[in-house]
């Protein structure tokens, strides 16, 4: 038996147990709802998008199985890591409605479609995605020789202080996506667009972050507070201030509107034309992807030197 597939005689890692525990608990609930009677989930009528019924059970089983495989395989297998990332992404996409709900909470409104049980189910689904992602990242560090503390694989001396050209293109693409989105809304008329509390909260968040956030990620004023900011001018901006909304909002937008485009492709009914939906949702995807790319560059560019590997 080769070292790449040898089952090592040791206990599973705690993170693997966490994924397995989640898979049994949440998968058990999904199984009960699939073979029995699922809740009504309020006015919206569902808790997850796309991956419902047996598909949701299959995702839980896949997550648990992959967690064990990631813990046991001794060498780097890109296909295994890619499959694990795919399942984690599918779990996030299934709970994509969580994005407008969380934005609504930030604006102190939950909207008419909010259902507490559906919200808890989506949180649980995303929790599984996070646990599986952490297990996958651990596998990559362990098998590729990455630093266990910072995950770096680059050689010393390759750090850079200036944003990459591709990151600035991505940031400006995000701004362009926001302009395109509201141009499409202007064409159909603002009075025709659903202005429910949760979706209105999402749009307000996009107006606030769709220009300032992506550009802050790729320009110097995103690293040091500008002079017009009271009390903080000239001080270094903590990395989480930009990275948390950058990665969080970017991933949420891609998941939410990616699933929306799947629904449009499948022929789901809407009061808007297919042309409007394709333009608007494509614009949102550009915003989300632009934020993810710009956030990645910001993260790589502003990491502190690791005390473990010295990189």
C-alpha positions as CSV (number, residue, x, y, z in Angstrom):
1,X,0.0,0.0,0.0
2,X,1.4,3.4,-1.0
3,X,2.0,6.2,1.5
4,X,-0.5,8.4,-0.4
5,X,-3.4,6.2,0.7
6,X,-2.1,4.4,3.8
7,X,-4.5,4.6,6.7
8,X,-2.4,5.9,9.6
9,X,-2.9,4.3,12.9
10,X,-3.8,7.3,14.9
11,X,-6.9,9.1,16.1
12,X,-8.8,11.5,13.9
13,X,-8.0,15.2,14.3
14,X,-10.4,17.3,16.4
15,X,-11.5,19.2,13.3
16,X,-12.4,16.0,11.5
17,X,-14.6,15.0,14.5
18,X,-16.2,18.4,14.3
19,X,-17.1,17.9,10.6
20,X,-18.4,14.4,11.3
21,X,-20.5,15.6,14.3
22,X,-22.0,18.4,12.1
23,X,-22.6,15.9,9.2
24,X,-24.5,13.5,11.6
25,X,-26.5,16.2,13.3
26,X,-27.4,18.4,10.4
27,X,-27.6,15.5,8.0
28,X,-29.9,13.7,10.3
29,X,-32.2,16.7,10.3
30,X,-32.1,16.9,6.5
31,X,-32.9,13.2,6.3
32,X,-35.8,13.5,8.7
33,X,-37.2,16.4,6.6
34,X,-36.7,14.5,3.4
35,X,-38.4,11.2,4.3
36,X,-40.9,12.9,6.6
37,X,-42.6,16.3,6.5
38,X,-40.4,19.4,6.2
39,X,-41.5,22.7,7.9
40,X,-43.2,25.3,5.8
41,X,-40.4,27.9,6.4
42,X,-42.8,30.9,6.4
43,X,-43.8,32.9,3.3
44,X,-40.7,31.9,1.3
45,X,-41.4,28.2,1.7
46,X,-37.8,27.0,1.7
47,X,-34.6,27.2,3.7
48,X,-32.0,26.2,1.2
49,X,-31.5,26.9,-2.5
50,X,-31.0,24.2,-5.1
51,X,-29.6,21.6,-2.7
52,X,-32.8,20.4,-1.0
53,X,-34.2,17.0,-0.3
54,X,-31.8,14.1,-0.9
55,X,-29.3,16.6,-2.4
56,X,-28.9,18.2,1.0
57,X,-28.4,14.8,2.6
58,X,-25.9,13.9,0.0
59,X,-23.9,17.1,0.8
60,X,-23.7,16.2,4.5
61,X,-22.6,12.7,3.7
62,X,-20.0,14.0,1.3
63,X,-18.7,16.5,3.8
64,X,-18.2,13.8,6.5
65,X,-16.6,11.4,4.1
66,X,-14.2,14.0,2.7
67,X,-13.2,15.2,6.2
68,X,-12.1,11.6,7.0
69,X,-10.2,11.3,3.7
70,X,-8.5,14.7,4.2
71,X,-7.4,13.5,7.6
72,X,-6.1,10.1,6.5
73,X,-4.4,10.8,3.1
74,X,-0.7,11.4,3.6
75,X,0.3,13.2,0.5
76,X,-1.0,16.1,-1.6
77,X,-3.9,15.2,-3.9
78,X,-5.2,18.2,-5.8
79,X,-8.4,16.3,-6.9
80,X,-9.2,15.5,-3.3
81,X,-8.7,19.1,-2.2
82,X,-10.7,20.4,-5.2
83,X,-13.6,18.1,-4.4
84,X,-13.6,19.2,-0.8
85,X,-13.6,22.9,-1.8
86,X,-16.4,22.2,-4.2
87,X,-18.6,20.6,-1.5
88,X,-17.8,23.5,0.9
89,X,-18.8,26.0,-1.9
90,X,-22.0,24.1,-2.6
91,X,-23.0,24.3,1.1
92,X,-22.4,28.1,1.0
93,X,-24.4,28.4,-2.2
94,X,-27.3,26.4,-0.7
95,X,-27.5,28.9,2.2
96,X,-27.1,31.9,-0.1
97,X,-30.3,33.6,1.2
98,X,-28.3,34.2,4.4
99,X,-26.6,37.2,2.8
100,X,-29.6,39.5,2.5
101,X,-30.8,38.4,5.9
102,X,-27.5,39.3,7.6
103,X,-27.5,42.7,5.8
104,X,-31.0,43.2,7.0
105,X,-29.9,42.6,10.6
106,X,-27.2,45.2,10.2
107,X,-29.9,47.7,9.1
108,X,-32.2,46.6,12.0
109,X,-34.8,45.0,9.8
110,X,-35.5,41.3,8.9
111,X,-38.0,41.7,6.1
112,X,-41.4,40.0,5.5
113,X,-39.9,36.7,4.4
114,X,-37.8,36.0,7.5
115,X,-38.4,32.7,9.2
116,X,-36.4,31.9,12.3
117,X,-36.1,28.1,11.6
118,X,-35.0,28.7,8.0
119,X,-32.4,31.2,9.3
120,X,-31.0,28.7,11.8
121,X,-30.9,26.0,9.1
122,X,-28.9,28.3,6.8
123,X,-26.5,29.1,9.6
124,X,-26.0,25.4,10.3
125,X,-25.4,24.8,6.6
126,X,-22.7,27.5,6.4
127,X,-21.2,26.2,9.7
128,X,-20.6,22.9,7.9
129,X,-19.0,24.7,5.0
130,X,-16.6,26.6,7.3
131,X,-15.6,23.4,9.1
132,X,-15.0,21.5,5.9
133,X,-13.0,24.5,4.5
134,X,-10.8,24.6,7.6
135,X,-10.2,20.8,7.3
136,X,-9.3,21.3,3.7
137,X,-6.9,24.1,4.5
138,X,-5.3,22.0,7.2
139,X,-4.8,19.1,4.7
140,X,-3.1,21.5,2.3
141,X,-0.8,22.8,4.9
142,X,0.1,19.3,6.1
143,X,0.7,17.7,2.7
144,X,2.2,20.5,0.7
145,X,4.7,21.6,3.2
146,X,3.1,25.0,3.9
147,X,3.8,26.8,7.1
148,X,1.4,25.5,9.7
149,X,1.1,28.9,11.2
150,X,0.6,31.2,8.2
151,X,0.0,28.8,5.3
152,X,2.7,30.5,3.2
153,X,4.3,28.7,0.3
154,X,6.2,31.6,-1.3
155,X,9.9,32.0,-0.9
156,X,11.4,34.7,1.4
157,X,12.0,38.0,-0.3
158,X,9.0,37.7,-2.7
159,X,6.8,40.1,-0.7
160,X,5.6,43.2,-2.4
161,X,4.2,46.5,-1.1
162,X,2.3,47.7,-4.2
163,X,-1.0,46.2,-5.3
164,X,-0.9,43.9,-8.3
165,X,-2.3,45.2,-11.6
166,X,-4.8,42.4,-11.8
167,X,-6.1,43.4,-8.4
168,X,-6.8,47.0,-9.4
169,X,-8.5,45.8,-12.6
170,X,-10.7,43.5,-10.4
171,X,-11.5,46.4,-8.0
172,X,-12.5,48.7,-10.9
173,X,-14.5,45.9,-12.4
174,X,-16.5,45.7,-9.2
175,X,-17.2,49.4,-9.4
176,X,-18.3,48.9,-13.0
177,X,-20.5,46.0,-12.0
178,X,-22.3,48.3,-9.4
179,X,-22.8,51.0,-12.1
180,X,-24.2,48.4,-14.5
181,X,-26.5,47.0,-11.9
182,X,-28.2,50.3,-11.1
183,X,-28.2,51.3,-14.8
184,X,-30.2,48.1,-15.5
185,X,-32.5,49.1,-12.6
186,X,-32.9,52.6,-14.0
187,X,-34.0,51.1,-17.4
188,X,-36.8,49.0,-15.9
189,X,-37.8,51.6,-13.4
190,X,-37.0,51.8,-9.7
191,X,-40.7,51.4,-8.8
192,X,-40.8,47.9,-10.4
193,X,-37.9,46.5,-8.4
194,X,-38.8,44.6,-5.3
195,X,-38.0,46.8,-2.4
196,X,-38.7,44.4,0.5
197,X,-36.7,45.2,3.6
198,X,-34.1,42.5,3.1
199,X,-33.4,43.3,-0.5
200,X,-33.4,47.0,0.1
201,X,-30.9,46.4,2.9
202,X,-28.7,44.5,0.4
203,X,-28.8,47.3,-2.1
204,X,-27.9,49.9,0.5
205,X,-25.0,47.8,1.5
206,X,-23.9,47.6,-2.1
207,X,-24.1,51.4,-2.5
208,X,-22.0,51.8,0.6
209,X,-19.4,49.1,-0.1
210,X,-19.6,48.7,-3.9
211,X,-17.2,51.6,-4.5
212,X,-15.4,52.5,-1.3
213,X,-14.5,48.9,-0.3
214,X,-13.0,47.5,-3.6
215,X,-10.9,50.7,-4.1
216,X,-9.7,50.8,-0.5
217,X,-8.4,47.3,-1.0
218,X,-6.1,48.3,-3.8
219,X,-5.0,51.9,-2.9
220,X,-2.8,53.2,-0.2
221,X,-5.7,55.0,1.6
222,X,-7.0,51.5,2.4
223,X,-4.0,50.8,4.5
224,X,-3.8,54.1,6.5
225,X,-6.7,56.1,7.7
226,X,-7.1,59.2,5.4
227,X,-6.7,62.7,6.9
228,X,-10.5,63.4,6.9
229,X,-11.2,60.6,9.3
230,X,-11.5,62.1,12.8
231,X,-9.2,60.7,15.6
232,X,-7.8,58.0,13.3
233,X,-6.1,60.0,10.6
234,X,-2.6,58.6,9.8
235,X,-3.1,55.4,11.8
236,X,-2.8,52.0,10.2
237,X,-6.1,50.4,9.3
238,X,-6.5,47.0,11.0
239,X,-6.6,44.3,8.3
240,X,-10.0,42.8,9.4
241,X,-11.7,46.1,8.8
242,X,-11.4,45.5,5.1
243,X,-10.8,41.8,4.8
244,X,-13.9,40.7,6.7
245,X,-16.4,42.6,4.6
246,X,-14.3,42.1,1.5
247,X,-14.2,38.3,1.7
248,X,-17.6,38.0,3.4
249,X,-19.6,40.2,1.1
250,X,-17.7,38.9,-2.0
251,X,-18.4,35.3,-1.2
252,X,-22.0,36.0,-0.2
253,X,-22.7,37.9,-3.4
254,X,-21.2,35.2,-5.6
255,X,-23.2,32.5,-3.8
256,X,-26.5,34.4,-3.7
257,X,-26.6,35.6,-7.3
258,X,-24.8,32.5,-8.7
259,X,-27.7,30.5,-7.4
260,X,-30.1,33.1,-8.8
261,X,-28.6,32.7,-12.3
262,X,-29.1,28.9,-11.9
263,X,-32.7,29.5,-11.2
264,X,-33.1,31.8,-14.1
265,X,-31.5,29.2,-16.4
266,X,-33.9,26.5,-15.1
267,X,-36.8,28.7,-16.2
268,X,-38.1,29.9,-12.8
269,X,-40.8,32.5,-13.1
270,X,-40.1,36.2,-12.5
271,X,-41.9,39.5,-13.2
272,X,-38.8,40.8,-14.8
273,X,-37.5,40.0,-18.3
274,X,-34.7,37.5,-18.8
275,X,-32.6,40.3,-20.2
276,X,-32.8,42.4,-17.0
277,X,-32.1,39.4,-14.8
278,X,-29.1,38.3,-16.8
279,X,-27.6,41.8,-16.8
280,X,-28.3,42.5,-13.2
281,X,-27.2,39.2,-11.8
282,X,-24.1,39.1,-14.0
283,X,-23.2,42.6,-12.6
284,X,-23.6,41.3,-9.1
285,X,-21.3,38.4,-9.8
286,X,-18.7,40.8,-11.2
287,X,-19.0,42.8,-8.0
288,X,-18.5,39.7,-5.8
289,X,-15.7,38.3,-7.8
290,X,-14.0,41.7,-7.9
291,X,-14.2,41.9,-4.1
292,X,-12.8,38.4,-3.7
293,X,-9.8,39.1,-6.0
294,X,-9.0,42.5,-4.5
295,X,-9.3,41.1,-1.0
296,X,-6.9,38.3,-1.8
297,X,-4.3,40.7,-3.1
298,X,-4.8,42.9,0.0
299,X,-4.4,39.9,2.3
300,X,-1.2,38.7,0.6
301,X,0.3,42.1,0.4
302,X,-0.3,43.2,4.0
303,X,0.5,40.0,5.9
304,X,3.0,40.4,8.7
305,X,6.2,38.3,8.7
306,X,5.5,34.9,10.2
307,X,7.3,34.2,13.4
308,X,7.4,30.4,12.6
309,X,8.7,30.3,9.1
310,X,10.2,33.8,8.8
311,X,8.4,34.5,5.5
